[in-house]
Amino acid sequence: MKKVLYIFFGILFFVSIAFSYLIISDKYDKQNKLILIIKEIVPVGLKNKLRNTIYKSRASLNEKEIQKLQKRKLDQGLNGDLIDSKFIKSEFDSLKYSFREFFLPFKRLDLSYGWRAVENSKRAHYLETIGDKTIVVSGEGDFIYFDTNNFNSDKLLQKRLPSNLKQFLEKKNFTLMGLRDLHIDDNKLYVSVILQNINEKYTIGILSSEFNFQELKFNFLFDPNMDIAEYSIGTGGRIVGYDNNQLLFSIGHFSVPDKVQNKKLLPGKIISINKENKNYELLSLGHRNQQGLFYFQDNTGNQFVINSEHGPKGGDEININNLKDNKLLNFGWPVASYGINYDGSNPFKSTHKEHGYQEPLIYFTPSIGISEISVKNNDDYNTIYASSLRAHSLYVINTNKKFTKVINKDRIILGNRIRDIKYVKSLEGNIVILENTPSIGFIKISD
């Protein structure tokens, strides 16, 4: 009997050690069901105390590995050297993908600060393509570019793209808190920016510049002057091209939930902005933090605005706005959500439709930390590629042609926070921005 007990407790001990190492090293699947169950059992107060300890232990454990990788990045400069090339099998459909990862010359995300930290607001980087070039901007407003076809080689051969962005904002008495998107449309380059004014109030806006490879010279396209009292990570900030000389712009809840359902105020909205007269109209409301935005027009002329947004604890959503009915749609926040508050309370209505709101196409509980999305049109179905921060994965979601039904869902685990994504038709795959190093990657179905 004693021998059995010794074996049992021995196994339990080694399982506990292995489990602890996975958590502390951060080398585990954050969607693992067993780990999620164990995390739910731990009381909220204890969990919050453990979090800081885990962050410190993780930093200490991974310090040498991080320093080695950062030295490699520093030494290679603007080469954009290949970090890794491998094949990845998807989780559900067991499809084989090729993945190539390259250095970016920007500062890395330091998660020891915690994901809500203001210090991390400048660690989000974004990409866009124009012609045969890929453009990348750092969270601090530095631009680079390279030939998109270089994803097929071992070096991206990046070049600096000068701009007056920092000088322009300083002249206008703004402090740059971080960027939230990059978009190129009709030979103009747009960036969304989180700003603090001289009164220490926060707002989000869009700057634009004529696009060229000599120097970007920015001015304000859209400045709503929101004057939010405290910094919030719930900013939204995605920009996409739209019909009739317009842009779509997502504005997050900015931690002022009482303003989200007010049609006269901008938090929690998706708006269309006229690029010439700068007037705007509401397209939808009831959003929380729209980290992804895509405008899609099918071959029959149907138009869709697709957005992805963070829920609270759980309830990340992908929402569809079919523009054929020309209605101002309401997606429910902060009344309806499939998530709960971080303190465990749940004041939300779970079903949206029964309370007069739009249901999401799909929601994720637990949260995946959903970020940017990209959409591909196929003969009999559409594919939404959804990047994720928390889950370190790319989700491949097949829908019917009207985006009313999910046909299939697959997951590709990249093991890195994915901030941005862009499908490139010429290479038949997706470019992704990865935050941890940071790096940029290219992924496609393997032949």
C-alpha positions as CSV (number, residue, x, y, z in Angstrom):
1,M,0.0,0.0,0.0
2,K,2.8,2.4,0.9
3,K,4.5,1.7,-2.3
4,V,1.4,2.6,-4.3
5,L,1.1,5.9,-2.3
6,Y,4.8,6.7,-2.9
7,I,4.3,6.1,-6.6
8,F,1.1,8.2,-6.6
9,F,2.6,11.2,-4.8
10,G,5.8,10.8,-6.9
11,I,3.8,11.1,-10.1
12,L,1.8,14.0,-8.6
13,F,5.1,15.8,-7.7
14,F,6.6,15.5,-11.1
15,V,3.4,16.5,-12.8
16,S,3.2,19.6,-10.6
17,I,6.9,20.5,-11.4
18,A,6.2,20.0,-15.1
19,F,3.0,22.1,-15.0
20,S,4.8,24.9,-13.0
21,Y,7.6,25.0,-15.4
22,L,5.3,25.3,-18.4
23,I,3.4,28.2,-16.7
24,I,6.6,30.0,-15.6
25,S,8.4,29.5,-18.9
26,D,5.4,30.7,-20.9
27,K,5.9,27.7,-23.2
28,Y,2.4,26.3,-23.0
29,D,-0.8,26.5,-25.0
30,K,-2.9,29.1,-23.3
31,Q,-6.0,27.4,-24.6
32,N,-5.1,24.1,-23.0
33,K,-8.3,22.9,-21.3
34,L,-6.7,21.3,-18.3
35,I,-4.6,24.5,-17.6
36,L,-7.7,26.6,-18.0
37,I,-9.7,24.5,-15.6
38,I,-6.9,24.7,-13.0
39,K,-6.7,28.5,-13.4
40,E,-10.4,28.8,-12.8
41,I,-10.1,26.9,-9.5
42,V,-7.5,29.4,-8.2
43,P,-9.3,32.2,-6.3
44,V,-9.1,35.7,-8.0
45,G,-7.1,37.3,-5.1
46,L,-4.5,34.6,-5.0
47,K,-4.3,34.5,-8.8
48,N,-3.5,38.3,-8.9
49,K,-0.7,37.8,-6.3
50,L,0.7,34.9,-8.2
51,R,0.7,36.8,-11.5
52,N,3.5,39.2,-10.5
53,T,5.6,36.3,-9.1
54,I,5.2,34.4,-12.3
55,Y,6.1,37.4,-14.5
56,K,9.3,37.9,-12.4
57,S,10.2,34.2,-12.5
58,R,9.5,34.0,-16.2
59,A,11.8,37.0,-16.9
60,S,14.6,35.4,-14.9
61,L,14.2,32.0,-16.4
62,N,14.1,33.2,-20.0
63,E,16.6,36.1,-19.6
64,K,19.5,34.4,-21.3
65,E,17.4,33.2,-24.2
66,I,15.9,36.6,-24.7
67,Q,19.3,38.4,-24.5
68,K,20.8,36.0,-27.1
69,L,17.9,36.6,-29.5
70,Q,18.0,40.3,-29.0
71,K,21.8,40.4,-29.7
72,R,21.2,38.5,-32.9
73,K,18.6,41.1,-33.9
74,L,20.9,44.0,-33.0
75,D,23.9,42.5,-34.9
76,Q,21.9,41.9,-38.1
77,G,20.6,45.5,-38.3
78,L,18.3,46.0,-41.2
79,N,19.1,42.6,-42.9
80,G,15.8,41.1,-41.7
81,D,17.5,37.8,-41.2
82,L,15.6,34.6,-41.3
83,I,15.0,33.4,-37.7
84,D,13.2,30.2,-38.3
85,S,11.7,28.1,-41.1
86,K,9.5,25.2,-40.3
87,F,6.3,23.3,-41.1
88,I,3.3,23.4,-38.7
89,K,0.4,21.1,-38.7
90,S,-3.0,22.7,-37.9
91,E,-4.7,21.5,-34.7
92,F,-8.1,20.3,-36.0
93,D,-7.7,19.5,-39.7
94,S,-4.1,18.5,-39.6
95,L,-3.2,20.6,-42.6
96,K,0.5,21.3,-43.3
97,Y,1.6,24.9,-43.3
98,S,5.0,26.4,-44.1
99,F,6.1,29.2,-41.8
100,R,9.1,31.6,-42.2
101,E,10.0,34.1,-39.5
102,F,12.3,37.2,-39.9
103,F,13.7,39.9,-37.6
104,L,12.2,43.3,-37.3
105,P,14.5,46.1,-36.0
106,F,12.1,47.3,-33.4
107,K,11.9,47.1,-29.5
108,R,10.4,43.9,-28.1
109,L,7.2,43.7,-26.0
110,D,8.1,43.2,-22.3
111,L,5.2,41.3,-20.8
112,S,6.6,41.6,-17.3
113,Y,4.9,45.0,-17.2
114,G,1.5,43.3,-17.6
115,W,-0.7,43.6,-20.6
116,R,-2.5,46.7,-19.3
117,A,0.7,48.7,-18.8
118,V,1.1,52.1,-20.6
119,E,4.8,51.0,-21.2
120,N,3.6,48.5,-23.7
121,S,1.4,50.8,-25.7
122,K,4.3,51.5,-28.1
123,R,5.2,47.8,-28.6
124,A,2.5,47.1,-31.2
125,H,3.7,47.1,-34.8
126,Y,1.6,47.1,-38.0
127,L,2.0,46.2,-41.7
128,E,0.6,47.1,-45.1
129,T,1.4,46.2,-48.7
130,I,1.5,48.4,-51.8
131,G,2.5,47.1,-55.2
132,D,5.5,44.7,-54.7
133,K,6.5,46.3,-51.3
134,T,5.7,45.6,-47.7
135,I,5.6,48.6,-45.3
136,V,6.0,48.1,-41.5
137,V,5.6,50.8,-38.8
138,S,6.7,50.4,-35.2
139,G,4.7,51.5,-32.2
140,E,7.1,54.4,-31.8
141,G,6.4,55.6,-35.4
142,D,9.5,54.3,-37.3
143,F,8.9,53.0,-40.8
144,I,10.7,50.4,-42.9
145,Y,10.0,48.7,-46.2
146,F,11.2,45.8,-48.3
147,D,10.3,43.7,-51.3
148,T,7.4,41.4,-50.5
149,N,9.0,38.6,-52.6
150,N,11.9,38.5,-50.1
151,F,9.8,36.3,-47.9
152,N,11.1,33.6,-50.3
153,S,14.7,34.3,-49.4
154,D,16.8,34.3,-46.2
155,K,16.9,38.1,-45.8
156,L,14.2,40.7,-46.2
157,L,16.8,43.5,-46.9
158,Q,14.8,46.2,-45.0
159,K,15.2,49.9,-45.7
160,R,14.3,52.9,-43.5
161,L,11.4,55.2,-44.7
162,P,11.9,58.7,-43.2
163,S,8.9,60.6,-41.8
164,N,8.1,63.8,-39.9
165,L,5.5,62.0,-37.7
166,K,7.3,62.6,-34.3
167,Q,8.2,66.2,-35.1
168,F,4.7,66.9,-36.4
169,L,3.1,65.7,-33.2
170,E,5.6,67.5,-31.0
171,K,4.8,70.7,-32.8
172,K,1.1,70.2,-32.2
173,N,1.8,69.6,-28.5
174,F,0.8,66.0,-28.5
175,T,2.6,63.1,-26.8
176,L,2.6,59.9,-28.9
177,M,1.3,57.0,-26.8
178,G,1.4,54.4,-29.6
179,L,0.1,53.5,-33.0
180,R,-3.0,51.4,-33.7
181,D,-2.9,50.7,-37.4
182,L,-1.3,51.4,-40.8
183,H,-3.3,51.7,-44.1
184,I,-2.4,52.7,-47.6
185,D,-5.2,53.8,-50.0
186,D,-5.2,55.8,-53.2
187,N,-1.4,56.5,-52.8
188,K,-1.9,58.0,-49.3
189,L,-0.6,56.4,-46.1
190,Y,-2.7,56.6,-43.0
191,V,-1.8,55.8,-39.4
192,S,-4.1,55.8,-36.3
193,V,-2.4,57.2,-33.2
194,I,-3.2,57.3,-29.5
195,L,-2.3,60.8,-28.2
196,Q,-2.0,62.7,-24.9
197,N,-2.6,66.4,-25.1
198,I,-1.1,69.2,-23.0
199,N,-3.9,68.8,-20.5
200,E,-3.0,65.1,-20.1
201,K,-6.2,63.9,-21.7
202,Y,-6.3,61.1,-24.3
203,T,-7.7,60.8,-27.8
204,I,-7.3,58.7,-30.9
205,G,-6.9,60.2,-34.4
206,I,-5.8,59.5,-38.0
207,L,-2.7,61.1,-39.6
208,S,-2.2,61.0,-43.4
209,S,0.7,61.6,-45.8
210,E,1.2,61.4,-49.5
211,F,2.9,58.1,-50.0
212,N,6.5,58.0,-51.4
213,F,9.8,56.3,-50.5
214,Q,11.6,59.6,-49.9
215,E,9.8,61.1,-46.8
216,L,6.3,60.8,-45.3
217,K,5.0,64.2,-44.3
218,F,2.0,63.9,-42.0
219,N,-1.1,66.1,-41.2
220,F,-4.3,65.3,-39.4
221,L,-7.0,63.7,-41.4
222,F,-9.3,63.0,-38.4
223,D,-9.0,64.4,-34.8
224,P,-12.2,63.9,-32.8
225,N,-10.5,65.5,-29.7
226,M,-12.2,63.0,-27.4
227,D,-10.5,64.3,-24.1
228,I,-10.6,60.9,-22.2
229,A,-9.4,61.4,-18.6
230,E,-7.4,58.2,-18.2
231,Y,-5.3,56.0,-20.6
232,S,-7.1,52.9,-21.8
233,I,-6.0,49.9,-23.8
234,G,-9.6,49.6,-25.2
235,T,-8.9,51.9,-28.1
236,G,-9.8,50.1,-31.3
237,G,-8.1,52.1,-34.0
238,R,-8.2,50.0,-37.2
239,I,-8.5,51.7,-40.6
240,V,-9.7,50.2,-43.9
241,G,-10.6,51.5,-47.3
242,Y,-14.4,51.9,-48.0
243,D,-16.8,52.9,-50.7
244,N,-17.0,56.4,-52.3
245,N,-13.8,58.0,-51.1
246,Q,-14.2,57.0,-47.5
247,L,-12.4,55.2,-44.7
248,L,-13.7,52.9,-42.0
249,F,-12.4,53.6,-38.5
250,S,-13.0,51.6,-35.3
251,I,-13.0,53.4,-32.0
252,G,-12.9,51.3,-28.8
253,H,-14.8,51.7,-25.5
254,F,-11.9,53.7,-23.9
255,S,-13.0,52.4,-20.5
256,V,-16.1,54.7,-20.6
257,P,-18.8,52.0,-21.0
258,D,-21.6,54.6,-20.2
259,K,-20.8,56.4,-23.5
260,V,-20.8,53.3,-25.8
261,Q,-24.5,53.2,-26.4
262,N,-24.8,57.0,-26.8
263,K,-25.1,57.7,-30.6
264,K,-23.8,61.2,-30.1
265,L,-20.4,60.1,-28.7
266,L,-17.6,58.1,-30.4
267,P,-16.4,55.5,-27.9
268,G,-17.5,51.9,-29.0
269,K,-18.3,52.8,-32.6
270,I,-17.3,52.0,-36.2
271,I,-17.6,55.1,-38.4
272,S,-17.0,56.0,-42.0
273,I,-15.0,59.1,-42.7
274,N,-15.1,61.1,-45.9
275,K,-11.4,61.6,-47.0
276,E,-12.2,65.0,-48.6
277,N,-14.4,66.9,-46.2
278,K,-13.6,64.8,-43.1
279,N,-17.2,64.4,-42.1
280,Y,-18.1,61.1,-40.5
281,E,-21.2,58.8,-40.1
282,L,-21.9,56.0,-37.6
283,L,-21.9,52.6,-39.2
284,S,-22.4,50.5,-36.0
285,L,-22.2,50.8,-32.2
286,G,-22.1,48.6,-29.1
287,H,-18.4,47.6,-29.6
288,R,-15.8,47.1,-26.9
289,N,-12.3,47.0,-28.4
290,Q,-12.3,46.3,-32.2
291,Q,-8.8,45.0,-32.9
292,G,-9.7,43.8,-36.4
293,L,-11.6,45.4,-39.2
294,F,-12.2,44.3,-42.8
295,Y,-14.3,45.6,-45.7
296,F,-15.4,42.9,-48.1
297,Q,-17.4,43.1,-51.4
298,D,-18.3,39.9,-53.1
299,N,-18.7,39.3,-56.8
300,T,-22.4,40.1,-56.8
301,G,-21.9,43.5,-55.1
302,N,-22.9,42.5,-51.6
303,Q,-20.9,44.6,-49.0
304,F,-19.9,43.5,-45.6
305,V,-18.0,45.1,-42.7
306,I,-16.3,42.4,-40.6
307,N,-14.8,43.2,-37.3
308,S,-13.2,41.3,-34.4
309,E,-13.2,42.6,-30.9
310,H,-12.0,41.8,-27.4
311,G,-14.6,40.7,-24.9
312,P,-14.0,41.2,-21.1
313,K,-12.9,37.9,-19.6
314,G,-14.1,35.6,-22.5
315,G,-16.5,36.6,-25.2
316,D,-14.0,37.7,-27.9
317,E,-16.2,38.2,-31.0
318,I,-16.2,38.3,-34.8
319,N,-19.1,40.4,-36.0
320,I,-20.7,40.8,-39.4
321,N,-22.4,43.9,-40.7
322,N,-24.2,43.2,-44.0
323,L,-24.7,46.7,-45.5
324,K,-27.6,45.7,-47.8
325,D,-30.2,46.8,-45.2
326,N,-28.6,50.2,-44.6
327,K,-29.2,49.9,-40.9
328,L,-27.3,51.3,-37.9
329,L,-26.5,48.0,-36.2
330,N,-25.9,47.6,-32.4
331,F,-23.6,44.8,-31.2
332,G,-24.6,45.1,-27.6
333,W,-21.7,46.2,-25.5
334,P,-21.8,46.9,-22.5
335,V,-25.2,45.2,-22.1
336,A,-24.7,41.9,-23.9
337,S,-21.6,39.8,-23.8
338,Y,-20.6,36.1,-23.7
339,G,-17.8,37.0,-21.3
340,I,-17.7,38.1,-17.6
341,N,-15.9,40.7,-15.6
342,Y,-12.4,39.9,-14.4
343,D,-13.5,40.0,-10.8
344,G,-15.9,37.1,-11.6
345,S,-19.1,39.1,-11.6
346,N,-21.4,38.8,-14.6
347,P,-23.8,41.7,-15.2
348,F,-24.2,40.9,-18.9
349,K,-27.0,39.5,-21.0
350,S,-25.6,36.4,-22.7
351,T,-27.9,36.2,-25.7
352,H,-27.7,39.3,-27.9
353,K,-30.7,38.8,-30.2
354,E,-33.3,38.4,-27.4
355,H,-32.4,41.9,-26.1
356,G,-32.4,43.6,-29.5
357,Y,-28.7,43.4,-30.4
358,Q,-26.7,41.7,-33.2
359,E,-25.4,38.2,-32.5
360,P,-21.7,37.6,-33.3
361,L,-20.8,35.2,-36.1
362,I,-18.6,33.4,-33.7
363,Y,-17.3,34.1,-30.1
364,F,-14.4,32.7,-28.2
365,T,-14.7,31.7,-24.5
366,P,-12.1,31.6,-23.0
367,S,-10.6,34.6,-24.8
368,I,-8.0,34.1,-27.5
369,G,-7.0,37.8,-27.4
370,I,-8.3,38.3,-30.9
371,S,-6.5,40.8,-33.1
372,E,-6.5,41.7,-36.8
373,I,-8.5,39.7,-39.4
374,S,-8.1,39.1,-43.1
375,V,-10.6,37.6,-45.5
376,K,-10.2,35.5,-48.6
377,N,-12.9,34.7,-51.1
378,N,-13.2,31.1,-52.4
379,D,-15.6,29.6,-54.9
380,D,-18.1,28.1,-52.5
381,Y,-17.2,29.7,-49.2
382,N,-15.2,32.6,-47.5
383,T,-12.3,32.2,-45.2
384,I,-11.6,34.6,-42.2
385,Y,-8.1,34.5,-40.9
386,A,-8.2,35.7,-37.3
387,S,-4.9,36.5,-35.5
388,S,-4.7,36.2,-31.7
389,L,-2.5,37.6,-29.0
390,R,-3.2,35.5,-26.0
391,A,-3.6,32.2,-27.8
392,H,-0.5,32.7,-29.9
393,S,-2.4,31.3,-32.9
394,L,-3.9,32.0,-36.3
395,Y,-7.6,30.8,-36.6
396,V,-8.9,29.8,-40.0
397,I,-12.7,30.1,-40.1
398,N,-14.6,29.0,-43.1
399,T,-18.1,30.5,-43.6
400,N,-20.9,30.4,-46.1
401,K,-20.9,33.2,-48.8
402,K,-23.2,35.5,-46.7
403,F,-21.1,35.2,-43.5
404,T,-24.1,33.9,-41.6
405,K,-22.8,30.5,-40.7
406,V,-19.5,29.0,-39.7
407,I,-18.7,25.9,-41.7
408,N,-15.4,24.9,-40.2
409,K,-12.8,26.2,-37.8
410,D,-9.1,25.3,-37.6
411,R,-6.2,26.6,-35.6
412,I,-2.5,27.1,-36.3
413,I,-0.3,27.5,-33.2
414,L,2.6,29.8,-33.9
415,G,3.8,30.2,-30.3
416,N,3.9,34.0,-30.5
417,R,1.6,37.0,-30.0
418,I,0.2,37.9,-33.4
419,R,-0.7,41.6,-33.8
420,D,-1.3,42.1,-37.5
421,I,-2.1,40.0,-40.6
422,K,-2.4,40.7,-44.3
423,Y,-3.3,38.1,-47.0
424,V,-1.1,38.5,-50.1
425,K,-2.7,37.1,-53.2
426,S,0.5,37.0,-55.2
427,L,2.2,34.7,-52.6
428,E,-1.0,32.9,-51.7
429,G,-0.4,33.3,-48.0
430,N,-0.5,35.6,-45.0
431,I,2.1,38.1,-43.6
432,V,1.9,38.3,-39.8
433,I,3.5,40.6,-37.2
434,L,4.8,38.8,-34.2
435,E,5.3,40.8,-31.0
436,N,7.6,38.9,-28.7
437,T,10.9,39.4,-30.6
438,P,9.4,41.3,-32.5
439,S,9.4,39.7,-35.9
440,I,7.5,39.3,-39.1
441,G,6.5,36.0,-40.7
442,F,4.9,34.5,-43.7
443,I,2.6,31.5,-43.6
444,K,0.8,29.5,-46.3
445,I,-0.5,26.0,-47.0
446,S,2.4,23.8,-47.9
447,D,2.4,22.1,-51.3
